[in-house]
Amino acid sequence: MKPPISLAVPALTKEEHSALKALREGQANEGQQVLALAVIVKKFAQPQDLLFIPGSPDETGFVNGRAFVAAQIRKYLTLPVSETGE
């Protein structure tokens, strides 16, 4: 029997947590901004995870929604501002 797939988010380090708080407060330095964005995309949205969970359409939908957020963030980080709709 396979172990169940976890939808849990990996624990944050103190540095990652501090970076997120500094970002929220508008006080993040360059390194904290990069770290906070990496946490949001890699740890929270987890696009690298398996996006299909056999026999579990609810979990499959959840992980795909989570990965969609990462895809949109990555898209707009690389898209020239001149190509944005408004």
PDB file as gemmi writes it, atoms N, CA and C in Angstrom:
CRYST1    1.000    1.000    1.000  90.00  90.00  90.00 P 1                      
ATOM      1  N   MET A   1       0.843  -1.183   0.000  1.00  0.00           N  
ATOM      2  CA  MET A   1       0.000   0.000   0.000  1.00  0.00           C  
ATOM      3  C   MET A   1       0.890   1.248   0.000  1.00  0.00           C  
ATOM      4  N   LYS A   2       0.552   2.188  -0.899  1.00  0.00           N  
ATOM      5  CA  LYS A   2       1.319   3.424  -0.977  1.00  0.00           C  
ATOM      6  C   LYS A   2       0.956   4.333   0.187  1.00  0.00           C  
ATOM      7  N   PRO A   3       1.943   5.117   0.660  1.00  0.00           N  
ATOM      8  CA  PRO A   3       1.595   6.110   1.684  1.00  0.00           C  
ATOM      9  C   PRO A   3       0.740   7.204   1.046  1.00  0.00           C  
ATOM     10  N   PRO A   4      -0.151   7.806   1.818  1.00  0.00           N  
ATOM     11  CA  PRO A   4      -0.997   8.854   1.247  1.00  0.00           C  
ATOM     12  C   PRO A   4      -0.150  10.051   0.818  1.00  0.00           C  
ATOM     13  N   ILE A   5      -0.602  10.723  -0.233  1.00  0.00           N  
ATOM     14  CA  ILE A   5       0.086  11.920  -0.706  1.00  0.00           C  
ATOM     15  C   ILE A   5      -0.264  13.059   0.241  1.00  0.00           C  
ATOM     16  N   SER A   6       0.750  13.781   0.660  1.00  0.00           N  
ATOM     17  CA  SER A   6       0.527  14.863   1.607  1.00  0.00           C  
ATOM     18  C   SER A   6       0.285  16.172   0.876  1.00  0.00           C  
ATOM     19  N   LEU A   7      -0.727  16.893   1.292  1.00  0.00           N  
ATOM     20  CA  LEU A   7      -0.999  18.225   0.762  1.00  0.00           C  
ATOM     21  C   LEU A   7      -0.422  19.292   1.676  1.00  0.00           C  
ATOM     22  N   ALA A   8       0.328  18.857   2.664  1.00  0.00           N  
ATOM     23  CA  ALA A   8       0.908  19.796   3.623  1.00  0.00           C  
ATOM     24  C   ALA A   8       2.012  20.619   2.972  1.00  0.00           C  
ATOM     25  N   VAL A   9       2.199  21.799   3.498  1.00  0.00           N  
ATOM     26  CA  VAL A   9       3.261  22.689   3.049  1.00  0.00           C  
ATOM     27  C   VAL A   9       4.492  22.427   3.918  1.00  0.00           C  
ATOM     28  N   PRO A  10       5.668  22.343   3.298  1.00  0.00           N  
ATOM     29  CA  PRO A  10       6.882  22.142   4.104  1.00  0.00           C  
ATOM     30  C   PRO A  10       7.063  23.279   5.113  1.00  0.00           C  
ATOM     31  N   ALA A  11       7.646  22.942   6.239  1.00  0.00           N  
ATOM     32  CA  ALA A  11       7.890  23.951   7.271  1.00  0.00           C  
ATOM     33  C   ALA A  11       8.854  25.016   6.753  1.00  0.00           C  
ATOM     34  N   LEU A  12       8.650  26.240   7.210  1.00  0.00           N  
ATOM     35  CA  LEU A  12       9.529  27.343   6.831  1.00  0.00           C  
ATOM     36  C   LEU A  12      10.654  27.488   7.837  1.00  0.00           C  
ATOM     37  N   THR A  13      11.782  27.941   7.348  1.00  0.00           N  
ATOM     38  CA  THR A  13      12.871  28.292   8.248  1.00  0.00           C  
ATOM     39  C   THR A  13      12.554  29.669   8.843  1.00  0.00           C  
ATOM     40  N   LYS A  14      13.269  30.029   9.882  1.00  0.00           N  
ATOM     41  CA  LYS A  14      13.076  31.368  10.466  1.00  0.00           C  
ATOM     42  C   LYS A  14      13.407  32.445   9.446  1.00  0.00           C  
ATOM     43  N   GLU A  15      14.434  32.204   8.641  1.00  0.00           N  
ATOM     44  CA  GLU A  15      14.825  33.176   7.611  1.00  0.00           C  
ATOM     45  C   GLU A  15      13.713  33.358   6.570  1.00  0.00           C  
ATOM     46  N   GLU A  16      13.105  32.256   6.155  1.00  0.00           N  
ATOM     47  CA  GLU A  16      12.002  32.330   5.181  1.00  0.00           C  
ATOM     48  C   GLU A  16      10.803  33.062   5.775  1.00  0.00           C  
ATOM     49  N   HIS A  17      10.471  32.734   7.011  1.00  0.00           N  
ATOM     50  CA  HIS A  17       9.346  33.387   7.679  1.00  0.00           C  
ATOM     51  C   HIS A  17       9.600  34.883   7.816  1.00  0.00           C  
ATOM     52  N   SER A  18      10.803  35.244   8.223  1.00  0.00           N  
ATOM     53  CA  SER A  18      11.170  36.656   8.363  1.00  0.00           C  
ATOM     54  C   SER A  18      11.094  37.373   7.020  1.00  0.00           C  
ATOM     55  N   ALA A  19      11.524  36.713   5.953  1.00  0.00           N  
ATOM     56  CA  ALA A  19      11.483  37.313   4.621  1.00  0.00           C  
ATOM     57  C   ALA A  19      10.042  37.596   4.196  1.00  0.00           C  
ATOM     58  N   LEU A  20       9.137  36.663   4.472  1.00  0.00           N  
ATOM     59  CA  LEU A  20       7.725  36.873   4.134  1.00  0.00           C  
ATOM     60  C   LEU A  20       7.138  38.045   4.922  1.00  0.00           C  
ATOM     61  N   LYS A  21       7.469  38.109   6.198  1.00  0.00           N  
ATOM     62  CA  LYS A  21       6.953  39.208   7.027  1.00  0.00           C  
ATOM     63  C   LYS A  21       7.511  40.551   6.557  1.00  0.00           C  
ATOM     64  N   ALA A  22       8.796  40.582   6.218  1.00  0.00           N  
ATOM     65  CA  ALA A  22       9.408  41.820   5.735  1.00  0.00           C  
ATOM     66  C   ALA A  22       8.785  42.239   4.405  1.00  0.00           C  
ATOM     67  N   LEU A  23       8.481  41.282   3.553  1.00  0.00           N  
ATOM     68  CA  LEU A  23       7.835  41.574   2.271  1.00  0.00           C  
ATOM     69  C   LEU A  23       6.461  42.189   2.499  1.00  0.00           C  
ATOM     70  N   ARG A  24       5.708  41.596   3.399  1.00  0.00           N  
ATOM     71  CA  ARG A  24       4.368  42.105   3.701  1.00  0.00           C  
ATOM     72  C   ARG A  24       4.416  43.530   4.213  1.00  0.00           C  
ATOM     73  N   GLU A  25       5.426  43.834   4.990  1.00  0.00           N  
ATOM     74  CA  GLU A  25       5.554  45.155   5.600  1.00  0.00           C  
ATOM     75  C   GLU A  25       6.225  46.174   4.677  1.00  0.00           C  
ATOM     76  N   GLY A  26       6.649  45.728   3.484  1.00  0.00           N  
ATOM     77  CA  GLY A  26       7.332  46.623   2.564  1.00  0.00           C  
ATOM     78  C   GLY A  26       8.743  46.966   3.000  1.00  0.00           C  
ATOM     79  N   GLN A  27       9.342  46.113   3.816  1.00  0.00           N  
ATOM     80  CA  GLN A  27      10.666  46.356   4.375  1.00  0.00           C  
ATOM     81  C   GLN A  27      11.711  45.349   3.894  1.00  0.00           C  
ATOM     82  N   ALA A  28      11.351  44.468   2.973  1.00  0.00           N  
ATOM     83  CA  ALA A  28      12.260  43.395   2.553  1.00  0.00           C  
ATOM     84  C   ALA A  28      13.408  43.935   1.710  1.00  0.00           C  
ATOM     85  N   ASN A  29      14.622  43.503   2.048  1.00  0.00           N  
ATOM     86  CA  ASN A  29      15.761  43.857   1.208  1.00  0.00           C  
ATOM     87  C   ASN A  29      15.746  42.937  -0.026  1.00  0.00           C  
ATOM     88  N   GLU A  30      16.709  43.134  -0.930  1.00  0.00           N  
ATOM     89  CA  GLU A  30      16.741  42.340  -2.170  1.00  0.00           C  
ATOM     90  C   GLU A  30      16.740  40.839  -1.909  1.00  0.00           C  
ATOM     91  N   GLY A  31      17.595  40.400  -1.011  1.00  0.00           N  
ATOM     92  CA  GLY A  31      17.681  38.972  -0.713  1.00  0.00           C  
ATOM     93  C   GLY A  31      16.395  38.423  -0.127  1.00  0.00           C  
ATOM     94  N   GLN A  32      15.765  39.198   0.750  1.00  0.00           N  
ATOM     95  CA  GLN A  32      14.501  38.761   1.356  1.00  0.00           C  
ATOM     96  C   GLN A  32      13.388  38.710   0.312  1.00  0.00           C  
ATOM     97  N   GLN A  33      13.396  39.636  -0.630  1.00  0.00           N  
ATOM     98  CA  GLN A  33      12.384  39.620  -1.686  1.00  0.00           C  
ATOM     99  C   GLN A  33      12.498  38.352  -2.527  1.00  0.00           C  
ATOM    100  N   VAL A  34      13.727  38.016  -2.906  1.00  0.00           N  
ATOM    101  CA  VAL A  34      13.963  36.808  -3.703  1.00  0.00           C  
ATOM    102  C   VAL A  34      13.572  35.566  -2.909  1.00  0.00           C  
ATOM    103  N   LEU A  35      13.957  35.526  -1.643  1.00  0.00           N  
ATOM    104  CA  LEU A  35      13.640  34.373  -0.799  1.00  0.00           C  
ATOM    105  C   LEU A  35      12.127  34.241  -0.600  1.00  0.00           C  
ATOM    106  N   ALA A  36      11.450  35.342  -0.329  1.00  0.00           N  
ATOM    107  CA  ALA A  36       9.998  35.296  -0.119  1.00  0.00           C  
ATOM    108  C   ALA A  36       9.286  34.792  -1.365  1.00  0.00           C  
ATOM    109  N   LEU A  37       9.696  35.268  -2.522  1.00  0.00           N  
ATOM    110  CA  LEU A  37       9.076  34.813  -3.767  1.00  0.00           C  
ATOM    111  C   LEU A  37       9.347  33.329  -3.990  1.00  0.00           C  
ATOM    112  N   ALA A  38      10.549  32.881  -3.681  1.00  0.00           N  
ATOM    113  CA  ALA A  38      10.874  31.452  -3.814  1.00  0.00           C  
ATOM    114  C   ALA A  38      10.011  30.609  -2.881  1.00  0.00           C  
ATOM    115  N   VAL A  39       9.772  31.088  -1.677  1.00  0.00           N  
ATOM    116  CA  VAL A  39       8.908  30.368  -0.732  1.00  0.00           C  
ATOM    117  C   VAL A  39       7.492  30.272  -1.285  1.00  0.00           C  
ATOM    118  N   ILE A  40       6.979  31.380  -1.790  1.00  0.00           N  
ATOM    119  CA  ILE A  40       5.610  31.402  -2.321  1.00  0.00           C  
ATOM    120  C   ILE A  40       5.470  30.422  -3.481  1.00  0.00           C  
ATOM    121  N   VAL A  41       6.425  30.469  -4.408  1.00  0.00           N  
ATOM    122  CA  VAL A  41       6.324  29.616  -5.597  1.00  0.00           C  
ATOM    123  C   VAL A  41       6.677  28.167  -5.287  1.00  0.00           C  
ATOM    124  N   LYS A  42       7.801  27.927  -4.643  1.00  0.00           N  
ATOM    125  CA  LYS A  42       8.276  26.550  -4.480  1.00  0.00           C  
ATOM    126  C   LYS A  42       7.656  25.799  -3.302  1.00  0.00           C  
ATOM    127  N   LYS A  43       7.498  26.485  -2.165  1.00  0.00           N  
ATOM    128  CA  LYS A  43       6.971  25.773  -0.984  1.00  0.00           C  
ATOM    129  C   LYS A  43       5.445  25.838  -0.896  1.00  0.00           C  
ATOM    130  N   PHE A  44       4.865  26.993  -1.210  1.00  0.00           N  
ATOM    131  CA  PHE A  44       3.418  27.114  -1.075  1.00  0.00           C  
ATOM    132  C   PHE A  44       2.686  26.563  -2.304  1.00  0.00           C  
ATOM    133  N   ALA A  45       3.108  26.957  -3.507  1.00  0.00           N  
ATOM    134  CA  ALA A  45       2.407  26.525  -4.722  1.00  0.00           C  
ATOM    135  C   ALA A  45       2.858  25.145  -5.200  1.00  0.00           C  
ATOM    136  N   GLN A  46       4.069  24.753  -4.900  1.00  0.00           N  
ATOM    137  CA  GLN A  46       4.613  23.417  -5.175  1.00  0.00           C  
ATOM    138  C   GLN A  46       4.342  22.896  -6.601  1.00  0.00           C  
ATOM    139  N   PRO A  47       4.751  23.649  -7.630  1.00  0.00           N  
ATOM    140  CA  PRO A  47       4.483  23.184  -9.001  1.00  0.00           C  
ATOM    141  C   PRO A  47       5.276  21.938  -9.386  1.00  0.00           C  
ATOM    142  N   GLN A  48       6.304  21.605  -8.627  1.00  0.00           N  
ATOM    143  CA  GLN A  48       7.126  20.435  -8.927  1.00  0.00           C  
ATOM    144  C   GLN A  48       6.476  19.140  -8.463  1.00  0.00           C  
ATOM    145  N   ASP A  49       5.418  19.216  -7.692  1.00  0.00           N  
ATOM    146  CA  ASP A  49       4.749  18.018  -7.188  1.00  0.00           C  
ATOM    147  C   ASP A  49       3.962  17.306  -8.280  1.00  0.00           C  
ATOM    148  N   LEU A  50       3.650  16.065  -8.022  1.00  0.00           N  
ATOM    149  CA  LEU A  50       2.798  15.289  -8.906  1.00  0.00           C  
ATOM    150  C   LEU A  50       1.451  16.000  -9.029  1.00  0.00           C  
ATOM    151  N   LEU A  51       0.998  16.242 -10.268  1.00  0.00           N  
ATOM    152  CA  LEU A  51      -0.243  16.991 -10.465  1.00  0.00           C  
ATOM    153  C   LEU A  51      -1.451  16.095 -10.723  1.00  0.00           C  
ATOM    154  N   PHE A  52      -1.264  14.796 -10.613  1.00  0.00           N  
ATOM    155  CA  PHE A  52      -2.381  13.867 -10.744  1.00  0.00           C  
ATOM    156  C   PHE A  52      -2.298  12.877  -9.601  1.00  0.00           C  
ATOM    157  N   ILE A  53      -3.370  12.757  -8.884  1.00  0.00           N  
ATOM    158  CA  ILE A  53      -3.417  11.824  -7.769  1.00  0.00           C  
ATOM    159  C   ILE A  53      -4.492  10.791  -8.099  1.00  0.00           C  
ATOM    160  N   PRO A  54      -4.074   9.585  -8.488  1.00  0.00           N  
ATOM    161  CA  PRO A  54      -5.018   8.557  -8.913  1.00  0.00           C  
ATOM    162  C   PRO A  54      -6.108   8.303  -7.859  1.00  0.00           C  
ATOM    163  N   GLY A  55      -7.343   8.276  -8.325  1.00  0.00           N  
ATOM    164  CA  GLY A  55      -8.458   7.968  -7.444  1.00  0.00           C  
ATOM    165  C   GLY A  55      -8.873   9.099  -6.530  1.00  0.00           C  
ATOM    166  N   SER A  56      -8.321  10.278  -6.727  1.00  0.00           N  
ATOM    167  CA  SER A  56      -8.665  11.396  -5.849  1.00  0.00           C  
ATOM    168  C   SER A  56      -8.822  12.691  -6.654  1.00  0.00           C  
ATOM    169  N   PRO A  57      -9.987  12.860  -7.266  1.00  0.00           N  
ATOM    170  CA  PRO A  57     -10.194  14.070  -8.072  1.00  0.00           C  
ATOM    171  C   PRO A  57     -10.127  15.367  -7.250  1.00  0.00           C  
ATOM    172  N   ASP A  58     -10.522  15.313  -5.997  1.00  0.00           N  
ATOM    173  CA  ASP A  58     -10.455  16.519  -5.164  1.00  0.00           C  
ATOM    174  C   ASP A  58      -9.018  16.953  -4.923  1.00  0.00           C  
ATOM    175  N   GLU A  59      -8.167  15.999  -4.555  1.00  0.00           N  
ATOM    176  CA  GLU A  59      -6.756  16.323  -4.324  1.00  0.00           C  
ATOM    177  C   GLU A  59      -6.075  16.718  -5.626  1.00  0.00           C  
ATOM    178  N   THR A  60      -6.433  16.059  -6.724  1.00  0.00           N  
ATOM    179  CA  THR A  60      -5.869  16.412  -8.026  1.00  0.00           C  
ATOM    180  C   THR A  60      -6.227  17.850  -8.372  1.00  0.00           C  
ATOM    181  N   GLY A  61      -7.482  18.221  -8.169  1.00  0.00           N  
ATOM    182  CA  GLY A  61      -7.903  19.601  -8.429  1.00  0.00           C  
ATOM    183  C   GLY A  61      -7.172  20.592  -7.546  1.00  0.00           C  
ATOM    184  N   PHE A  62      -6.985  20.235  -6.305  1.00  0.00           N  
ATOM    185  CA  PHE A  62      -6.303  21.121  -5.360  1.00  0.00           C  
ATOM    186  C   PHE A  62      -4.866  21.367  -5.778  1.00  0.00           C  
ATOM    187  N   VAL A  63      -4.120  20.305  -6.068  1.00  0.00           N  
ATOM    188  CA  VAL A  63      -2.707  20.488  -6.417  1.00  0.00           C  
ATOM    189  C   VAL A  63      -2.550  21.194  -7.757  1.00  0.00           C  
ATOM    190  N   ASN A  64      -3.484  20.984  -8.677  1.00  0.00           N  
ATOM    191  CA  ASN A  64      -3.424  21.702  -9.944  1.00  0.00           C  
ATOM    192  C   ASN A  64      -3.726  23.187  -9.763  1.00  0.00           C  
ATOM    193  N   GLY A  65      -4.642  23.512  -8.887  1.00  0.00           N  
ATOM    194  CA  GLY A  65      -4.917  24.918  -8.593  1.00  0.00           C  
ATOM    195  C   GLY A  65      -3.714  25.580  -7.953  1.00  0.00           C  
ATOM    196  N   ARG A  66      -3.077  24.880  -7.051  1.00  0.00           N  
ATOM    197  CA  ARG A  66      -1.888  25.387  -6.377  1.00  0.00           C  
ATOM    198  C   ARG A  66      -0.762  25.615  -7.398  1.00  0.00           C  
ATOM    199  N   ALA A  67      -0.577  24.676  -8.316  1.00  0.00           N  
ATOM    200  CA  ALA A  67       0.468  24.799  -9.331  1.00  0.00           C  
ATOM    201  C   ALA A  67       0.148  25.916 -10.324  1.00  0.00           C  
ATOM    202  N   PHE A  68      -1.135  26.163 -10.579  1.00  0.00           N  
ATOM    203  CA  PHE A  68      -1.539  27.243 -11.482  1.00  0.00           C  
ATOM    204  C   PHE A  68      -1.063  28.591 -10.950  1.00  0.00           C  
ATOM    205  N   VAL A  69      -1.149  28.782  -9.653  1.00  0.00           N  
ATOM    206  CA  VAL A  69      -0.671  30.031  -9.041  1.00  0.00           C  
ATOM    207  C   VAL A  69       0.813  30.219  -9.337  1.00  0.00           C  
ATOM    208  N   ALA A  70       1.602  29.187  -9.173  1.00  0.00           N  
ATOM    209  CA  ALA A  70       3.043  29.266  -9.456  1.00  0.00           C  
ATOM    210  C   ALA A  70       3.282  29.578 -10.926  1.00  0.00           C  
ATOM    211  N   ALA A  71       2.511  28.955 -11.808  1.00  0.00           N  
ATOM    212  CA  ALA A  71       2.681  29.192 -13.243  1.00  0.00           C  
ATOM    213  C   ALA A  71       2.387  30.651 -13.590  1.00  0.00           C  
ATOM    214  N   GLN A  72       1.366  31.223 -12.978  1.00  0.00           N  
ATOM    215  CA  GLN A  72       1.034  32.620 -13.258  1.00  0.00           C  
ATOM    216  C   GLN A  72       2.105  33.566 -12.724  1.00  0.00           C  
ATOM    217  N   ILE A  73       2.610  33.281 -11.547  1.00  0.00           N  
ATOM    218  CA  ILE A  73       3.672  34.117 -10.992  1.00  0.00           C  
ATOM    219  C   ILE A  73       4.894  34.048 -11.899  1.00  0.00           C  
ATOM    220  N   ARG A  74       5.292  32.853 -12.283  1.00  0.00           N  
ATOM    221  CA  ARG A  74       6.457  32.687 -13.164  1.00  0.00           C  
ATOM    222  C   ARG A  74       6.230  33.367 -14.509  1.00  0.00           C  
ATOM    223  N   LYS A  75       5.028  33.275 -15.042  1.00  0.00           N  
ATOM    224  CA  LYS A  75       4.706  33.910 -16.324  1.00  0.00           C  
ATOM    225  C   LYS A  75       4.939  35.415 -16.245  1.00  0.00           C  
ATOM    226  N   TYR A  76       4.383  36.056 -15.239  1.00  0.00           N  
ATOM    227  CA  TYR A  76       4.480  37.504 -15.143  1.00  0.00           C  
ATOM    228  C   TYR A  76       5.859  37.983 -14.707  1.00  0.00           C  
ATOM    229  N   LEU A  77       6.637  37.130 -14.101  1.00  0.00           N  
ATOM    230  CA  LEU A  77       8.009  37.486 -13.767  1.00  0.00           C  
ATOM    231  C   LEU A  77       8.894  37.528 -15.016  1.00  0.00           C  
ATOM    232  N   THR A  78       8.520  36.775 -16.040  1.00  0.00           N  
ATOM    233  CA  THR A  78       9.336  36.733 -17.257  1.00  0.00           C  
ATOM    234  C   THR A  78       8.724  37.530 -18.414  1.00  0.00           C  
ATOM    235  N   LEU A  79       7.458  37.856 -18.344  1.00  0.00           N  
ATOM    236  CA  LEU A  79       6.768  38.597 -19.401  1.00  0.00           C  
ATOM    237  C   LEU A  79       7.162  40.070 -19.353  1.00  0.00           C  
ATOM    238  N   PRO A  80       7.577  40.646 -20.496  1.00  0.00           N  
ATOM    239  CA  PRO A  80       7.862  42.084 -20.477  1.00  0.00           C  
ATOM    240  C   PRO A  80       6.607  42.881 -20.099  1.00  0.00           C  
ATOM    241  N   VAL A  81       6.788  43.910 -19.326  1.00  0.00           N  
ATOM    242  CA  VAL A  81       5.660  44.723 -18.865  1.00  0.00           C  
ATOM    243  C   VAL A  81       4.888  45.293 -20.062  1.00  0.00           C  
ATOM    244  N   SER A  82       5.579  45.564 -21.142  1.00  0.00           N  
ATOM    245  CA  SER A  82       4.925  46.107 -22.329  1.00  0.00           C  
ATOM    246  C   SER A  82       3.893  45.141 -22.923  1.00  0.00           C  
ATOM    247  N   GLU A  83       3.986  43.875 -22.582  1.00  0.00           N  
ATOM    248  CA  GLU A  83       3.044  42.879 -23.094  1.00  0.00           C  
ATOM    249  C   GLU A  83       1.862  42.623 -22.162  1.00  0.00           C  
ATOM    250  N   THR A  84       1.828  43.338 -21.048  1.00  0.00           N  
ATOM    251  CA  THR A  84       0.709  43.195 -20.121  1.00  0.00           C  
ATOM    252  C   THR A  84      -0.500  43.915 -20.697  1.00  0.00           C  
ATOM    253  N   GLY A  85      -1.668  43.361 -20.480  1.00  0.00           N  
ATOM    254  CA  GLY A  85      -2.909  43.869 -21.084  1.00  0.00           C  
ATOM    255  C   GLY A  85      -3.232  45.329 -20.831  1.00  0.00           C  
ATOM    256  N   GLU A  86      -3.009  45.824 -19.657  1.00  0.00           N  
ATOM    257  CA  GLU A  86      -3.449  47.200 -19.349  1.00  0.00           C  
ATOM    258  C   GLU A  86      -2.313  48.069 -18.908  1.00  0.00           C  
TER     259      GLU A  86                                                      
END                                                                             
